[in-house]
Amino acid sequence: MKASEFDEKFDSDEDVIDELEFEKAKRPMRKQKRVNVDFPEWMLESLDEEAARIGVTRQSIIKVWLAERLEQIEKHNIGKQV
């Protein structure tokens, strides 16, 4: 199926799920790489409390908070370039 045909089906609210090949899907800029980080105990306790409060895992909250901080830095740096 051509992209234009797919777009037409999608735009007209037709079901396109059968047209997708999930096993071939890629997420650009989303390649994962494992790292090990040592945290003080008090920090892990605080992370776990906050993660439990909002209903996510410790790993999820760390990722979200780091992503938010990196976005802030990027926005700040973009503003400096003007």
C-alpha positions in Angstrom: 0.0 0.0 0.0 1.3 3.4 -0.9 1.7 6.1 1.8 -1.0 8.2 0.2 -3.5 5.3 0.3 -2.7 4.7 3.9 -3.1 8.4 4.8 -6.5 8.5 3.0 -7.7 5.5 5.0 -6.4 6.9 8.2 -7.9 10.4 7.6 -11.3 8.9 6.8 -11.2 7.0 10.1 -10.9 3.6 8.5 -9.2 0.8 10.5 -5.5 0.7 9.4 -4.1 -1.6 12.1 -3.9 -4.6 9.8 -1.7 -2.5 7.4 1.0 -2.0 10.0 4.0 -4.3 10.5 4.9 -3.8 14.1 7.8 -6.2 14.0 9.5 -3.9 11.5 8.7 -0.7 13.4 11.6 1.5 14.6 11.7 4.3 17.0 14.3 6.9 15.8 16.4 8.4 18.6 14.9 5.8 21.0 17.6 3.2 21.0 18.1 2.1 24.6 21.5 1.7 26.3 21.9 0.4 29.9 23.8 2.4 32.4 24.5 1.8 36.1 24.2 4.7 38.5 24.9 4.6 42.2 22.5 6.7 44.3 22.6 7.5 48.0 20.1 5.6 50.1 18.1 8.7 51.0 17.7 9.5 47.3 16.4 6.1 46.5 13.9 6.3 49.3 12.7 9.7 48.1 12.5 8.4 44.5 10.6 5.3 45.6 8.1 7.4 47.7 7.4 9.8 44.8 7.2 6.9 42.3 4.7 5.1 44.5 2.7 8.3 45.0 2.2 8.8 41.3 2.0 5.0 40.5 5.1 4.5 38.4 8.3 2.6 38.7 11.6 4.1 40.1 13.1 3.7 36.6 10.2 5.6 35.0 10.4 8.5 37.4 14.1 8.8 36.9 13.7 8.8 33.1 10.9 11.4 33.1 12.7 13.7 35.5 16.0 13.5 33.4 14.1 14.1 30.2 12.4 17.1 31.7 15.7 18.6 32.8 17.3 17.9 29.5 14.4 19.6 27.7 14.9 22.7 30.0 18.6 22.8 29.2 17.9 22.5 25.5 15.3 25.3 25.6 17.7 27.5 27.6 20.5 26.9 25.1 18.3 27.6 22.1 17.3 31.0 23.7 21.0 31.8 24.1 21.8 31.2 20.4 19.4 34.0 19.2 
